[in-house]
């Protein structure tokens, strides 16, 4: 008996009821699993859009109201999906679960296994960054300087010469680096990332910090890649504080005491020499 035979006689009202119940349970499921296992931050998308309230200033000032909004919006969302999909609602749930599963970032083991093929290009990237100590954060679309200024490649005052910028882009494409950040103690080469959508990021208020790892609620962001902790800097560098990765310093400051750290929100493992693999699951902060 197919889906049609199993669910075809179920009324619209019953489907809405089933969807509403699942919507009310989904935040409970995420919170319960998060307290016992690693749950990718994308799991909060299963409670979207209510989970956005958990990242806003509202969670600080009116936590009860915020929780009511989270559960209510989730119930409305799943009730609506069930009303539209009806007999195909179970397939919609499976699709949501598959999206969450696919969002799980690469493991430390897979990062370590893939490092030898990328090491040479990554070290050439580090050489570029070391020769440009005024650069603190590099992406394909924007750079940040240690003094806080930022430039897009199309800006008239873009400080990186064209030929040198093409070298940066070529190495980032070759190594799949999404962002290179100087954290104050080491270099972060981020190869996999998932950010909260920018249109929501602008509305969440100052309590949201995409790189913070302190606080009680997971954000919609995950950063994965490699850290290089230089024993000595060839040129003095200022710590970058605008999009700084505070937990990045855990690797470089803790490396003399441990080679591996496994926590729910932060993980790193030594690969070779001064190279480490890392996974950072961010949380919002009130700083």
N, C-alpha and C positions, 0 to 999 in steps of 0.2 A: 504494500500500500504506500503510495507516494505522499508528498506533502499535501496535495489537493485532497486526498482521501482523509488524511489525518486532521487537517485544519479547515477544510472547506466549509464545514457547518458551524464554525465558531463565529459568533456574531461580532459586529463592529464594537459593541459595548464591551464585550469580554476581551477583545484584543486591546482596547484602550486600557482596560483594567490591568491586564497582564503587563503591558508596556509601562504603566505607571508604577506598578510594584517593582519591576526591574529597575526603573529609574530611581526609585527610593533606595533600593538595595545597592546600586552601583557605587555610591560614595562610601557606604559602609564596607563594601568589599575591598575597595582600594585602600582605605585606612587600615583595615584588618591585615591585608596582605603586606602593606608597607611596614607594619610593626613586626612582622615575622620574617619577611623575605625581601630580596631586592626587587623592587617594582620600578620599571622605567618611568621617568617623569611623563612620558607620553600617555601613560595610563590615565592621567588626569584629563586627557582629552575625552575619555569615555564619560566624563561627568561635565563636559563642556556644555554651555558656557558658564555654568554656576561655579566651576572650580576657579574661574578668574577672580571671584570675590575673595578666595583664600589668599590671593597675592596682593590685594589692595589695602589701602589704609583702613577700609571698613573693618577688616579682620582685627585690627588693633583697637579700634574705638568701640565697635559694636559686634563682638564675636557671635552672640546668640542670633542676632539678625542676619549676620553673614551666613551662619550654618543653615538657617531657615531658607535663605535665598538659594544656597547650593543645592539642597535637597529638593526644593520646589521646582527650580529650573530643570534639574535632572529628570524629575518625574514628568514634567510637561514635555521635555524633549523626547523621552522614550515613549510616552503615550502618543505623541504625534507620529513618531516613526511607525509604531505599531498600527495606528489608524490608517496610515498610507500603505504600508506593506502588507498588513494582515497576514495571510498565510505564509508570506515570505519573510515575516519578521524574524524568525529564527536564523535565516540566512543573513539578515542585516546584523544580528548580534555576532554571528561568526565572523563577518567581515570586520566589525569593530575590533574583535579580539585579535584577528590576524594583523591588523594595522598596529595594535599595541605590541604584539610579539615581534613584528618586523622592526619596531623602533628600538629594540634592545641593542645597545651599542656593542661594538666588538669587545671581546674579552681580553684580559691582559695576556692570556696565552696566545691568542691570534695576533695581537699587536707584536708580541715578542717574536713570533714565528715569521712575521712579515718584515721585520726590521732589517735583516741583512741585505735584502734587495734594495732598500731605500737608504741605507746608511751613507753611502758616498754622496748622493745628492743632498741629503739633509746636512751633512757636514759642510758642503759648499754653501748651503743656505746660511749656516751659522757664520761662515767666513764673511759673507756679505753683511750680515747683521753686526758682526763684530767690528767691521770697518766703518759702520755708520752708527756710532754710539748715541747719536741724537734721535735715532728711530726707536720707538718703544712698542709699537703695535702696527703690524702690516697685514692688510688683506688685499685682495685683488681690486677692491673698489675704493679703499680709503686707507690712509696711513695716519698714525698719531705720533706726534713728537713728544719728547720727555717734558717739554715746557707746557704741554696741554693743547697746543694747536693741532689742527687736523686738516688734511688736504685730500681732495679727490684727484685722480690722475688727470682729469680735464681742467683742473684749476690753473689759472695763469701763473700762480706762484708755487706750483708743485716743485718741491726741493730736490727730488731725485732725478738725475739726468736720464734722458730717454733710453739710452743704451743700457744703463745699469738697471732701470726699471724693467726692461724686457728680460733681463737675467733673473730678476726676482720672479716675474710671472712665469717664466719657463720652468724654474725650479719648483715653484708652487704647483704647477700643473703636473710635473713629473712625479712629485711625491704626494700629490693630492692634499697638500697643506691648505687648509681653509684660512688659517690665521697664525701668525707668529708673534708672540708676546714676550717682552722682557718683564719678569715679575718682581725684580728686585734682587733675587738670588740665582735665578736661572732662566733659561729660554724655554718657552712652551711652543711646541709645534703641533697645532691642533689639526688633526686629520679628519675628524668626524664631529659634527656639532648639530644640535637642534635647538633653536632659539624660540622664545615666545614671539608670536607675530608682532612686527613693529607697530602696527596700528593699535594693538592692545597695550604694548609696552609703554606708549606715550600716555596712556590713561590710568596706569596703575599707581602712579604717585611715587614719592621719593622713598617709600619703604621697600621698593623692589630694586634689587641689585643682581644683575645677571651672573656675576662672578662670586657672589657670597656663598659661604657654606655654613653659615650659622643662622639659626632660627628654627621654627617648628614646622614650616609648611614647604613641601617641595615645589619648586618652580617648574616651568615647562622647558627646562634647558638641560642639555647634557653635552659635555665636552670630553673628547677622547683623543689621545695622541701620545706624544713623546715629550720628555723633559730632558734638557741637557744642563747639568750643574757644573759650571767651570770651576776648577780649583782656584784659578786666579784670572782676573779680567785683564785682557791685553790693553784696554783703555778704560778709564773710570766711567761709570755709568750711573745715572740717577735712577732711582726706583720710579716706575710709572704708577700713578695713583688714580688715573681716570677710569681705565678699564682693567685695573690690576687684578691678578689672580692670587688672592691672599693665600689660598691653600697650596699654591704652587711652591711656596717656600717650605712647606712641610717636607717635600721631597729633598730639597737641597740642604735644609737644616737638620733633617733626621737621618741623612744617609750614613753618617758615621756610627749611628746606633742600630740601624736596621736597614735591610735591603728590600723589605716588603711590608706594606701596610694595607690591610683590608678592612674597610669600614663601609657602612651602607652608603654614605654620601661621598666618600673619597677613597680611592684605591691607587696604589702604585707598586711597581715591581722593578727591580734592577734588571737591566738587559746585559750591558757590558760597559766597563769603564765608567764614564760619567753619564751614561744614557739610562733613562728609566721610561717605562710605559706607565700611563696614568689614565684613570677614568674619574671624572669629576661630575657628580650629580648635584646641581646647585640648589640652594634654598634661599628664600628671601630673608632680608634682614631689616631691622629698623634703624640701622646706622645711616 
